[in-house]
Amino acid sequence: MRKKYFFIGSILVIILSLLLPRLSVASPTKVYFSPKGGAEAALVELLDGARQKLSIATYFFTSRPLAAAVKRAHERGIKIQVIIDRTNESDYSKGFYLRKYGVDVRYARGLPKKKRKSRKAKYRVKKYGIMHHKFVVVDDRLVATGSYNWTASAEKWNRENLLIINSASLARRYTQEFERIWKTTFRK
């Protein structure tokens, strides 16, 4: 009888030793720097790993690999919302590309500045700031943020940083900010 329990116990130890590395808690924070420091690859991996939801707020979005990863997530049925600054829709922007495939892309602007009086009152213009965020919330538990723009320049030439943080509480804070901005967005 003892041999039977010893054998079963040994089998359990072997199984657990094989599974534990996979079950271990992921590092709470990872950091990447550019140029060529792996930030873009880390973001692609993060987007490809999404299972339920992506909330993306980014000032510029011209990176082909990141746009392709968002498109793949959309094709997997992931709920995706993208906010891009309103001034950054150009021939290189991936907003149009993603909209073409059915991704919910909207545009935002920063807060309005005070009205300035010109010499002629009829030329008063209400100017806006920019929506300068650069973050993504993945599955309400991971946040990627930092100065890293979602552009080819960020990966190849610029000195930028990216933090990937595994924190549901932080993800909630970023989601609140995302939803606050989303309410003021518009479609092109």
C-alpha positions as CSV (number, residue, x, y, z in Angstrom):
1,M,0.0,0.0,0.0
2,R,2.9,2.4,0.8
3,K,4.5,1.7,-2.5
4,K,1.2,2.6,-4.3
5,Y,1.0,6.0,-2.5
6,F,4.7,6.6,-3.1
7,F,4.2,5.9,-6.8
8,I,1.1,8.2,-7.0
9,G,2.9,10.9,-5.1
10,S,6.0,10.7,-7.4
11,I,3.8,11.0,-10.4
12,L,2.1,14.1,-8.9
13,V,5.5,15.7,-8.1
14,I,6.6,15.1,-11.7
15,I,3.4,16.6,-13.2
16,L,3.5,19.6,-10.9
17,S,7.2,20.3,-11.7
18,L,6.3,20.3,-15.4
19,L,3.3,22.6,-14.9
20,L,4.7,25.1,-12.4
21,P,6.8,27.1,-14.7
22,R,3.8,27.6,-16.9
23,L,1.6,28.5,-13.9
24,S,4.0,30.9,-12.3
25,V,2.9,34.5,-12.0
26,A,4.2,36.7,-14.8
27,S,6.6,39.5,-14.0
28,P,4.5,42.5,-12.9
29,T,6.5,45.0,-15.1
30,K,8.6,44.8,-18.2
31,V,10.5,47.7,-19.8
32,Y,11.7,48.2,-23.3
33,F,13.6,51.0,-25.0
34,S,14.0,52.1,-28.6
35,P,15.4,52.3,-31.1
36,K,15.6,48.5,-31.8
37,G,15.1,47.5,-28.2
38,G,12.2,45.1,-28.7
39,A,9.3,47.5,-27.9
40,E,7.5,46.9,-31.1
41,A,7.9,43.1,-30.9
42,A,6.7,43.2,-27.3
43,L,3.6,45.1,-28.3
44,V,2.9,42.7,-31.2
45,E,3.1,39.8,-28.8
46,L,0.9,41.6,-26.3
47,L,-1.8,42.3,-29.0
48,D,-1.5,38.7,-30.3
49,G,-2.1,37.4,-26.8
50,A,-5.3,39.3,-26.2
51,R,-8.3,37.1,-25.4
52,Q,-11.2,39.5,-24.9
53,K,-10.6,43.2,-25.3
54,L,-8.1,45.9,-26.5
55,S,-8.5,49.6,-25.6
56,I,-5.9,51.5,-27.5
57,A,-5.2,55.3,-27.2
58,T,-2.3,56.6,-29.2
59,Y,-1.2,59.9,-30.6
60,F,0.3,58.5,-33.8
61,F,-0.4,55.1,-35.4
62,T,1.7,54.3,-38.5
63,S,3.3,51.0,-37.5
64,R,2.5,48.2,-40.0
65,P,3.3,45.4,-37.6
66,L,1.2,46.8,-34.9
67,A,-1.7,47.5,-37.3
68,A,-1.4,43.9,-38.5
69,A,-1.6,42.6,-34.9
70,V,-4.7,44.7,-34.2
71,K,-6.3,43.4,-37.4
72,R,-5.5,39.8,-36.4
73,A,-7.0,40.4,-33.0
74,H,-10.1,41.8,-34.7
75,E,-10.3,38.6,-36.9
76,R,-10.1,36.5,-33.7
77,G,-13.2,38.3,-32.4
78,I,-11.5,40.5,-29.8
79,K,-13.5,43.6,-28.9
80,I,-11.3,46.5,-30.1
81,Q,-11.6,50.3,-29.6
82,V,-8.9,52.6,-31.0
83,I,-8.6,56.3,-30.3
84,I,-6.1,58.3,-32.4
85,D,-5.4,62.0,-32.1
86,R,-7.6,63.9,-34.6
87,T,-4.7,65.6,-36.3
88,N,-2.8,62.5,-37.2
89,E,-4.8,61.0,-40.0
90,S,-2.4,61.0,-42.9
91,D,-1.5,58.7,-45.8
92,Y,0.7,56.7,-43.4
93,S,-1.9,56.5,-40.5
94,K,-3.3,53.1,-39.9
95,G,-6.7,54.5,-38.8
96,F,-8.1,54.2,-42.3
97,Y,-6.6,50.7,-42.7
98,L,-8.2,49.4,-39.5
99,R,-11.6,51.1,-40.2
100,K,-11.6,49.4,-43.6
101,Y,-11.5,46.0,-41.8
102,G,-14.2,46.9,-39.4
103,V,-12.2,48.0,-36.3
104,D,-13.9,50.7,-34.3
105,V,-11.5,53.6,-34.7
106,R,-12.3,57.0,-33.4
107,Y,-10.6,60.4,-33.2
108,A,-10.1,62.7,-30.3
109,R,-8.7,66.0,-29.5
110,G,-7.3,67.5,-26.4
111,L,-9.1,69.9,-24.3
112,P,-10.2,73.3,-25.7
113,K,-7.9,76.3,-25.0
114,K,-9.4,79.6,-24.0
115,K,-10.8,81.6,-26.9
116,R,-8.4,84.2,-28.1
117,K,-9.6,87.5,-29.4
118,S,-8.2,88.7,-32.6
119,R,-8.4,92.1,-34.0
120,K,-11.6,91.1,-35.6
121,A,-14.1,89.3,-33.4
122,K,-15.4,87.2,-36.2
123,Y,-12.0,85.4,-36.4
124,R,-12.1,84.1,-32.9
125,V,-11.0,80.5,-33.0
126,K,-11.4,77.8,-30.4
127,K,-8.1,75.9,-30.6
128,Y,-7.6,72.4,-29.1
129,G,-4.7,70.6,-27.5
130,I,-3.7,67.2,-28.6
131,M,-4.7,63.7,-27.4
132,H,-1.2,62.7,-26.6
133,H,-1.7,59.3,-24.8
134,K,0.1,56.2,-25.8
135,F,-1.3,53.2,-24.0
136,V,-3.2,50.0,-24.5
137,V,-5.3,48.1,-22.0
138,V,-5.4,44.3,-22.7
139,D,-8.1,42.1,-21.2
140,D,-8.6,44.5,-18.3
141,R,-5.4,43.3,-16.7
142,L,-2.4,44.5,-18.6
143,V,-1.3,48.0,-19.5
144,A,1.4,49.0,-22.0
145,T,2.3,52.7,-21.7
146,G,5.2,55.1,-22.0
147,S,6.6,57.5,-24.5
148,Y,6.6,54.9,-27.3
149,N,4.6,56.0,-30.3
150,W,3.1,53.3,-32.5
151,T,5.2,54.4,-35.4
152,A,8.0,53.0,-37.6
153,S,10.2,56.0,-36.4
154,A,9.7,54.9,-32.8
155,E,11.2,51.5,-33.5
156,K,14.0,52.5,-35.8
157,W,15.2,56.0,-34.8
158,N,13.6,57.5,-31.8
159,R,14.6,57.1,-28.2
160,E,11.4,56.1,-26.5
161,N,10.3,53.8,-23.7
162,L,7.6,51.2,-23.2
163,L,6.4,49.7,-19.9
164,I,4.2,46.6,-19.8
165,I,2.5,46.3,-16.4
166,N,0.5,43.3,-15.2
167,S,-1.9,45.0,-12.8
168,A,-5.7,44.7,-12.9
169,S,-6.1,47.8,-10.6
170,L,-3.9,49.9,-12.9
171,A,-5.8,48.6,-15.9
172,R,-9.0,49.8,-14.3
173,R,-7.6,53.3,-13.9
174,Y,-6.4,53.4,-17.6
175,T,-9.8,52.0,-18.7
176,Q,-11.6,54.8,-16.8
177,E,-9.4,57.4,-18.7
178,F,-10.0,55.6,-22.0
179,E,-13.8,55.6,-21.5
180,R,-13.8,59.3,-20.5
181,I,-12.0,60.2,-23.8
182,W,-14.1,57.7,-25.8
183,K,-17.3,59.7,-24.9
184,T,-15.8,62.7,-26.7
185,T,-14.5,61.0,-29.8
186,F,-15.8,61.2,-33.4
187,R,-15.6,59.0,-36.4
188,K,-14.1,60.1,-39.7
